[in-house]
Amino acid sequence: TASNPTFTEAAGLGTQAAAVAVFSGANTSTIDSGQTIKGLTFTVGGLADGASETIVVDGTTIALGANSSGTTATNGMAYTVTIVSGTATVALTKTAGVSTSAINTLINGITYQDTNTDNPTAGSRTFTLTQIQDSGGTANSGADTTTLSVVSTVAVNAVNDAPTLSATASNPTFTEAAGLGTQAAAVAVFSGANTRL
């Protein structure tokens, strides 16, 4: 089931908003008994913030800023991430396969987070489950792969934070100049001003 969640920037300077879950109620079946799931592929479209856009898959945090690969923490699945024109394709595989219940938990546990705490790019990030493969093989005209199109859209909302300003007090001394009609120089009142919008 598509959760279609909203990821909203947290208020305040440098405050990280919590990740949001993308899917729920996953129900996977190999149809034939004694088989496992060898592969799962999904895409994430609409990416705009590079490595600041992260997902958690099977207990592993993956940044979607560049092509990458590795192994997930929970079920030891190999993953590859391929980025093309703002869309990431995430392919998970395991030769020995993973149980359907573990894949259900994996799908329900996919989360999204933008770690650009103060200026995430608003818009939609579209998650699409595109393919699943079981261990049954293709002998005797069998089929081991199903094409999917299960879509969940994360709405990313930016929040206008209140501006901040810091400065160092100079606490100067203005001393009258000696002599009749002589003007003492002006003194600076603050230094090191730092403003953020």
N, C-alpha and C positions, 0 to 999 in steps of 0.2 A: 504494500500500500504506500502510495506517495504521501509523505508527510507535508510536503510543500511548506517548509518552515520559513520564518523570517529571522535573519541574522541582523541585529541592530547594534550599531556602534555604541559602546558604553559611554556614558557621560563622564566628563572629567579628563584631565590630561593624563595620558599614558595608562588608562584603565582598559583592561582586556575584557571584552564580552565573551560569554561562555559559548562553546561550540554548540551547534544544533544538529539533531538527528535527522537524517534524510529519508529513511524508509522505516516501515514497521510491518508487522504481520507477515514476514516472509514465509513462504511455504514451498519448499523444494522437494521434488521427487525424482528418482531415477526410473520410475515405473517398474523396471525389472529388479527383483530382489538380489541382494548380495553385491550391488554396485555402489560406487562412491562418486563424488564429484571431483573431476580432475582440473576443471578450469572455469573461471568466471571473468567476464570482461564488462567494464562499464566506462562511460565517458563523462567528462565534466566540461561543459561548454560555457562560454561567456567570461572566461578568466581575464582579469584586468590588472591585478596587483602583484604579479610575479610570485616570488617565493613567500610572500606574506599570506598567500591563500594556501591553507593546509587542510588535509583530510586525515582522519584516523580510520584505518582499515585493518581489521583483524589484530588490533592492539598496537599497531605501528603508525606513527605520525609521518605523513608524506607531504613534503612541500611541492606545490604544483608550478614552480617557477622554471623548471628545466627537466630535460629527460633524466630519468634515474632508474635504478633497479636495486633490489635487495630481497630480503626474506622477512615475512611477517612474524611477529612475536608469538602469537597465540597458536596458530596451526602450522607454522613453518612453511607457508606457501611462498613460492618465488613470485615476485612482482616486477613488472616493468611499467614505466610511465613514459609515454611519448606525447610531446606537446607539438601541436601544429595549429597555427593561426588562432590562438586563444582557446583551443580545445585540448584537453588531456585525455588520452586513452590509457586506462589502467587495466592491465591483464594480469590475472592471478592464476598460477598453475601449481600443481603438485602431482608428480607421477604416481605416487601411491594413492592419491585421492584423499578426500575429506568427507566425513559423514554429512548427510543432508541436514541433520540437526545443527552441526557446526557451521554449515554454510548459512542456514537461517539466522543463526546468532551473528555471524559475520555481517550479513546484509543489514540486519536490524541495528548493528553497531556502527555503521558508517556515519561519520559526522563531518561537518564543515565548520571552519573557523577562518576569519580574516584577522591576521595578527598585526595589520597596519592599524594600530590602536586609535589614532587620531584623525585619519583621513582615508578610510576604506572607500573604494570606488563603488558607488551605488549601482544597482542593476540586478540582473538575474544570473544565477549560476545554475545551469541545467544538468542534472544528473540523469543518465539513461543507462539502465541495465540492458546490455546489448546481446550477450551470448553466455550460454552455460553448456558445459560438456561433462558427460559422465564417462565411466570407465568401461562401458560395454563394448566399445569398438564398433567397426562397421562391417564385420564379416557377415556373409549371407544376406547382403542388402540391408544390413542394420543401419541405424542412425544413432550417433552418440552426441550430436550437437543440436541445440535449439537456438534459433535467433529470437531475441527478446526485444521488447520496446516498452519498458516500464520506466516512466519519466517522473521525476520529482524536481521541482524548481525551488531553489533557495533565493528568496528576495533579500538582497543586501541593502540595508538602510543606513545612510550616513546621518550623523547627528551634529548640529552646529554647537560646538562647545563654546562656553563663555571665554572671552579673551583673558590672557594673563599678562601681568607686567611686574617685573622686579627691577630694582635699582639700588645702588649703594649710596647712602647718605654721605655727602662730603663734609658736612658740618663745618663749613669754612668760617673764617674770621674776616670781617670787613673792617679795616682799620682806616680811620680818617687820615688823610695825607697831611703831612706837616706843611706849614706855610699857608699864608692867606690866599684863599681862592684856588687852591690846588686840589684837583680831583683824584681820589684814589681809584685804582682799577676795580672793575667788577669781579666778583668771585663766582665760580661755578658751584651749584647747589647739589647736583647729583652726578654720579658716574656709573658706568657699567649697566646702563639700561638694557633690558631684554624683554621684548614684547612678543607674544604668540597669539595668533588669531584662531 
